[in-house]
Amino acid sequence: MKLLLLLSLVYASDAYKILVVFPTPGKSHSILGHGFVDTLSQAGHEITYITAFPIDRPPANIRQIDISSILDNMPHDMIKIPELIKNPLKIHIMAFMGPGFALGVLEHENVQKFLADTTQEFDVVIVEWFFTNVFSGSVDPHREVLELIDEPSNPAYTSSILTTVIPPFDFFDRVNELFMQPYIQFLGTKLHHYGVTGRSLGLLKSYLSDRVQRVDINDERSPGSLVNMGVPQGSVLGPFLFLVYISDLPHLVKNRHGNLLFADDTSLLFKIDRHQSAFDKVNSTIFEIFVMVKDEVLDIVDTTLFLGLTLDSKLRWNSHITRLAKRLGSAAYAIKRIRLLTVESTARLVYFSLVL
């Protein structure tokens, strides 16, 4: 009987080794981290806790990696209320603070010793996100939990609850996830915000999801293939859904910059003078757009195509002429070949379609 009781107790014991990383050197961040650690330790789990604010007299199942010395390099008045009122902290500064804090944490002596210990293994890793993804390599993101408190995660490595694909994704899986998130979840939320609810919202979601495409040739129909992305071209709903999807953009640049919407493309044109304040406004707007597109990389390029013109960073014609010359060369060859096989009016039609 005693052996049976012992076996039942062993079977019911189900504790995990959990790594909790809340390294941001701010008291409010540590309060959130302590909440995780206290709850998990009371449940009997074995916790390793990286923190700048160690817990006094922690229980035996909590091991702390103390990084409090990184506070020595921080200005003590940086987050005091009077100082913030006098010198408000601009939000885009956070984009630099996050990676800076992360670098200090990774270079800390205690963290270096911890990382060098190859015997460390964990069942669960909980990491705080603070304007940097540097710690993401050690975790497996779960988007359904994150969406309760934050925006949808990067579709390159997190799957939607509405799909059956499992990471790691190939190219087509990533494209599928990319369109599943904005069109069905993010877009659905925005439609609800603008008053599209109930049956109307249900019809739109039905229109965007689980659509099937087939090909009919000589009264023969192909098996159906599920369409997981996009809106049918030429549909009335296409322009409407596009406008809803990018409707945040005008508010981001309101009273600061103009914006142009052309067909299914959006361009921001900054007309500024060469003063530092003007550059600050541009950088602030770019950062807000960076946040809007969920931390997707915005490439800096020397040339771009805008309404048929190839513009470069110095507003020269070289890139446009080079591109146009290649296009004209191919068009001239095609027109010459077509002219030998058809009438002049057809060749002229080809000229206007390929060249102009």
Secondary structure, 3 states (H helix, E strand, C coil): CHHHHHHHHHHHCCCCEEEEEECCCCHHHHHHHHHHHHHHHHCCCEEEEEECCCCCCCCCCEEEEECHHHHHHCCCCCCCHHHHHHCCCCHHHHHHHHHHHHHHHHCCHHHHHHHHCCCCCCCEEEECCCCCCCCHHHCCCCHHHHCCCCCCCCCCCCCCCCCCCCCCCCHHHHHHHHHHHHHHHHHHHHHHHCCCCHHHHHHHHHHHCCEEECCEECCEECCCEEECCCCCCCCCHHHHHHHHHCCHHHHHCCCCCEEEEECCEEEEECCCCCCHHHHHHHHHHHHHHHHHCCCCCCCCCCEEEECCEEEECCCCCHHHHHHHHHHHHHHHHHHHHHHHHCCHHHHHHHHHHHCC
